[in-house]
Amino acid sequence: MSPGEIRGQSVVEVTKTVLSMTSRGDSCLDSKMGCLGPKEQCGTCGKPMHACNGHFGHIELGAFLFHPFFINEVFRTIKFSCPLCCAYYEAKQRDCVKCNSIMGKWTRKLRRRDKFGIRDKFEYTYTERQTGYTKVMKPTTSVVHAILKQVNKENLLLSVVPVAPLCVRPTISMSGCSKHTYDPLTLTYALVVRESSMLKTFLKYHQAPHIIKHQWRRTQDAVYQIYDTSRLADNGQGVQGLRQRLDGKQGRYRKHLLGKRVDYCARTVITADPSLDLDQIGVPKSIAMRLTKSVTVTPFNIEELRKRVRTGPNELGGALYVTRVNGEVDLAFVQSVEDICGRLSFGDVVDRMLVDGDWVAVNRKCGRQQQQQQQQQQISCNAKFGSPSPPRKFSVRVKKDVLTHLFLLFVFQGQPSLHRFSLMSHRVKILDYSTFRLNLSCVTPYNAVSIYVDARPI
């Protein structure tokens, strides 16, 4: 976003560094950016906390700063330019047409860690035409901005920092006292305001260059702490930047949006057990008591299902739920189990626990090196014996319950688009302890596996 767009979407400019609940105006806790509690109303839209999505603010920086996510793009843009006259060229030139100087070479010192953190230093090495001496120039961000402005990429540098709404960085109030605990992002925004104001003061009163350079580094580190704390010398001391909040397994996407729990699934590590058959998998009792198989009540199995309902959800071999036309019954909260057994009728669905002999799908995820080996084996096999022919379509006419019972055996063993070890089916064997167990002859393609149970009633 351009600085104009950030200012246009902002509702307040943050200028105060002091965090106080009594005087919140123009600070990181300004009520115009949202509500801090359920009894407050937003100062911008007037809505309560549950109806207001928050509003952005902004911080005016004292100088141009590098954005940690766009440094590579900045270097690719300026590597053929001349910093002596801020001339931009799309390809490498021998001489600068504008200032008639010999074009030098841009270099970037990557990941240089000092007491401030990781430094991205741009250096320009060139030869003077008059004296023939080789000199090294360290262009400032103002020179880089002048070059980027010629190709309409000046937005790659930061001059305005957006401030997130209050709902993104909530403040916790201590019960029984007036103390508050602020979110680390709020403290980081206050740090940026303080360092930026000091930089503006030094530039206004023309302080010594080394003092301005030192303060510019401190301001740059404060901005890095907002976006990416891994670039700091101490990795932010446990403070999470915006990248750390979104990236990785503990980020917003993988932990809260993509990390949804699914039914009829379990995951743990595997161990070897030579007493099992090749098509068997040892399932712990704790997992077998939670994973269920949906079975439809028929005249042939009603007595067996009544026995499982009487056993209940606390013993192995029992049942967890009974689904009827009018809804689902959780057997863990039923007072009279005999009443449920007496009203059990044909067509109801009983979710029983896993028993020996149930078919489950076993999915494993191999490492990158193992995937490459499998691909090389597949390529060599195709070169020796020819590419496999596409699977033929076939149809069978069997009863619905028989087809559903054989669903895992047909489908999960017939994946033409996957490696043959990617998804296989095994027969359940309920055992003690807390790991899945397989025969020694079939543990090679597995490390940590997941098992899936067919959720459709049989």
N, C-alpha and C positions, 0 to 999 in steps of 0.2 A: 504494500500500500504506500502511496505517496504521502508526504507530510501534510498536504492539503486535505487528503481524504481522512487521515487520522484526526486532524483538527476538526473536520466537519462532523465526524461521528462522535466526537468527544463532547461531554456536557460540562466539564470543569477542567481547568489547568491546575495541576498539583504543584504548589509552591512551598508549602510548609513541611518541615521535617519532623516537627513534634507530633507525637501520637497521643491524643487526649480525647476522652469520650465527652468532655464538657465543651471543648472547642474543636469541632470537627471540620469547620469550613476550610476549603482549599487545601486539605490534607489528604492523605491516602484513605481516610475514613469518612470522607465527605458523603453526606446523606444523598447527594444528587446521583451517586453511583449505585444506589440500592439501599437495602435495609439490612440492619445487623441483628434484629430480633423480631419475633412475631407480632409485637405490639407497635412497631414502627410503620411509617408510611414513607414511600420513596419521595425524595425531594424533587424528582423530575416528572414522573408520571402520576404520583399520588396514590399508587396502588399498594396494597399490603404485601407482606413478604412472600406469601404463597402465590401471588399473581404477578409479581414483578420479576422479570428475567435479568435485571441489572443493566447498567449503562457504563460505557467506557469513559475514562478520563485520559489525560495525556500529560507528559513531562517534556518541557523544552530543554534540550541539551545545550551546553555551552559551546560545543564544537562538533564537527563531523566525527562519527565513530564507526568502527567496523561492525557489521552484523555477523555473528558467528556462523550463520547458515549460508551466507553468500560470499565468503572470502574467496572460494575457488572461482566463482564466476567473475569476481572483481579482477583477479589476477589474469584470467584468460582474456579479459577485455583490454587491459592496459599493457599487455606484454609486448606489443608492437608500437607503443606510443612514445612520444618524446616528452619527458617531464620538464625540460628546460623551457619549453614554450607551450606546453600542454596541447601539442598537436597529436591527433589520433590517426592511426593508419590501420587498415584491415589486414595488411600483409607486411612482411619484413622489408624494411627499406635500408639502403646503404647510407644515405644522407637525408637529413630533415629538410624538407622544402621550405618550411616556414622560417627557421632560424639558421639554416645552413650549417648545422653541426653534424658531426659523425654520430650515427645512431649507435647506441650502446646495447647492453643486454640487461633485461630485468631478471632478478633472482628472488626467490622467496625462501626464507629460512623456516622450514617446517618444524613444528613441535619443539621449539626451543624453550625449555622450562627454566625459569629463574625464580626469584623470590616473589614475583608477581603472578607467575603461572606460565601458561603456554603462550609464547609470543609469535605472532605472524608478522614478520618484518619483511617489507619490500625494499630491495636495494637496486639501484640503477648504476651499473658500471659503464663508463664511457671514456673516450680519449679526446682531449682538447686538440682542436685543429691547429692553434697557434703554437702551443708549447710541446705537444706530443705526449704530455703526461696523462697517466691513467688515474681517474678519480672515481670515487664511490659516493653516490648521492643517496640519501634516505628521504624520499619525498614524504611530505605531510599528507594528512587526509584531505586538506584543502586542495592540494595539487591533484590528488586522485579524483576528487569530486569534480574538478574542472575538466578532467579528461572524460569522465563518465557522462558529464552533461552534454557533450557533443554527440553522443549516440543514444541519448534519452535513457540512460541507465543510472541516473544520479540517485534513484531510490534504493540502490544497493547499499548505500551508506545511511547511517542513522543520524537524523537531526531531531527527531521527535520519537518518543517511546510511548506506546499506548499503555494505559493502566487498566488492568482487568477489573470487572465489577466486584462488588463486595461479596456476592454469593459464591464466587470462585475461591475467595480467601476469607472464610468466616472468622469472626472474633469470638472467643469463648469467654463468657463472664463467670467469675467465681461466685458461687452461692454464699450469701452471708457477708460479703465484703465488696468493696468497690474496685478490686483488682481485676484485670483482664489479661487474657493470653492472646497475643496476636499471631496470625499466620506468618510463617517465614517469608512468604511472598510479599506481604505487607511491609515487613521490616526491610526487605530488599528494595522495594520502591522508595521507602524513606531514605535509604542509603544512596540511591541514585540521585534523588533530589538534593541531598546534602553535598555530594561530591560535585555535581554539576554546578551548583551555585558557587562553590569555591573556585571552580574552573572559570566561570564567568567573571568572578572578581579578579582573579589573577590576570586574565586577558584585558580587563578594563583598565587596570592600573599598570600594565606593561611590566610584569614581573620578569625576572631573569628566565632565559630559555630553559635552563635545566629544571627550574621550579615548575614551569608550565608543563614541561614534558612529564615530570613526575606526577603532577596532578591529572594530566590526561590519561596516564596509565591507570591511576586509581579509578577514574570515571569509567574507563573501558572495562576494568574488572567488575565494577558494579553492574554494568550492563550485561556482561557475560553471565553474572550470577542470576539474572532474570531468565535468560534463554537456555544456557548450557553450563552447568557448574563443573563439568568434567574438564573444562579448559583452565580452571583455577589451580593454583599451586597446591592447595589442600583439598581439592575436589569439593569445595563448598562447605566442608565441615558438617556433612549430613544434610545440608539444605538442598532441596530439589528444585531445579529449574523447570521451565516449561517443557523442555525436551525430556527430562527425567520423569515428569508427571505423565507423559504420553507414551514414552518408548519403553520397550521391554515387557517382561512378564508381569511386573508390578505396575505397569502403566494403566491409564484409563481404558484403552482399547482392549488389550488382551485380558485384563483382570476383571473389568466391570462390564464391558460390552460384548466381548467375544467369549469370555470364560463362563459360559452358561452351563449349569449342570444338566445332564440328560438322564432320563430314566432308563432302566434296563441295561446299565453299563457299570463296569467296575475296572479298576486299574491298580496294579501293583507290580513288583519285580518278580522274576521267575527264579526257580532253583531246579536242579535236576533230581529225578526220581526214577531209578531203573526198574522199579516194580510196576510202572504204568505201561499200558500199551501205547503204540505209536499214535493212535487217534484219540487218546485220552488226555485230559488236562485236570490236574488236581486243584480244586477250588476250596479255599478256606471256609470253615463253617460260618464265620461272621459275615462273609459275602453271600454265601448260599442262603442265609436267613433274611437278607435284604433284597436280593434279586428275585423277581417273581416271574412266573409263567402263567399267562391267562388261559384258563381252561373253561370251555362252555359246558354247562350241566346237561347231560343226556341220560336216558334210562340206563346206560351201561356204566356210568361212572358216578352216579349221584351218591351212592353209599360211600365210595372212596372220598369224594369231596366233603361229605358231611363229617367224616372222620378227621379230615385235615382242618375243617373249620373248628371242630371241638378241640383239636390240639392247640390252636390259637397262634398268635404271632411271637410267642416267647420261647417256643421249643422248635427244634429242627424237624422238618417234615410237616409243618403246619401251613396256615394260610394267613394273609395279611388283609385282604380286601374282598368284599363281595359286591358285585355291581348288578343292580336290578334296573328295571325300567324307570323307577322313580328316583334313582340316584345311587351313589356309592356309599357303602358302609365300611368304616374302619374298625376292624375287629379289636384293635387295641383299646377302644373306648366303649365297647359294648358290655352292658351289664349282664345280659342273659344270652349266652351262646346257644343254648338249646332252642330259644325262640327263633334265632337266625336259621338253625338247622331245620327246624320244623317248617319254616316258610320257604326253604330253598326249593325252587321249581325249575322245570326244564326251560332252557334259554338264558338263565342267569350265568354270569361269568364270575369265576372264583380265581383270584390271584394267589396261587400257591407258591411255596418256596421251591427252589431248585432241588432236584433229586438226582440220584445217580442215573446216567444214561441220557440226560437232556443234551441237546445239541446247542452249542454256542459258537459264535463267530469270534475268532481271535485275530486281533489287528496288532501289528507291531510296526515300529518306526526305526529304521536302521540309520546309521550314520552316513555322512557324505562319502567317506572313503568306501564303505560297503556298497553304497549305491553305484559308485563309479565302477567297482569290480563287477557288480551284477550287469551293468550296461555293457562292459567289455566282454563278459561271457556271452551275453545275448547276441552281440555283434559277431563274435567268432562262431557261434552256433549257427547263425543265419548264413554266414559265408560258407560254412561247411555243408550244411544240410538244406539250405534254402530258407527263405522267409516263410513263416507259418501262414497257412491259409486262413482267411477270416472264418469265424465260427458260423456254422450253418444254423438257420432258424429251424426250430422244431416245435411241435405242439403235442401235448399229451392230454388225454381226457380221463381224468380221475376225479374222485369225489373231492369236495372242497376241503374237508378236514384232513384228508390224506395229503393233498397238495400243500396245505399250510404247514403240516408237520414236516414235510420234506423240503420246505422252502430254503432253510439254511444249507441243506446238503446240496441242492441244485444250484442256487444262486451264488452263495459265498465261495463255492469251489469252482465257479465258472466265470471268473472275471477276465475277459480277454484283454482289457486295457491295462491291467496291473501285472506286476511281477507275481509269479506263482506263489511266492512266500509272503506276499503282502497281506493277504486276507484268507485265512483258512478256518475250517470248522473242526471242533473237537467234541468228544463226549465228556460230560461232566463226571468227575469222581470226587466226592466230598471228603476232605481230609482235614486233619488238625493243622495248627500253626497258621501263619499269616501271609504266605506267598503262594503264587501259582507254581505248580510243578508239572514238568513235562519229562518225557522220556529222553535219555541222553542222545538218542539218534536224531532228535528233531529240535534241539535247543539252539542250533547254529544260527538260524535267521532271527532269533528273538533276543531282546535285551529286557526292556520293560514293556509289558503287553497290556492291552485292554481286551475285555471280553464283552460281547454284545448278545443280548437275548432277544429273540423275536417277540415283538410286542403284540402281535395279532393273536386273538384267541383261537385255540384249536378245538 
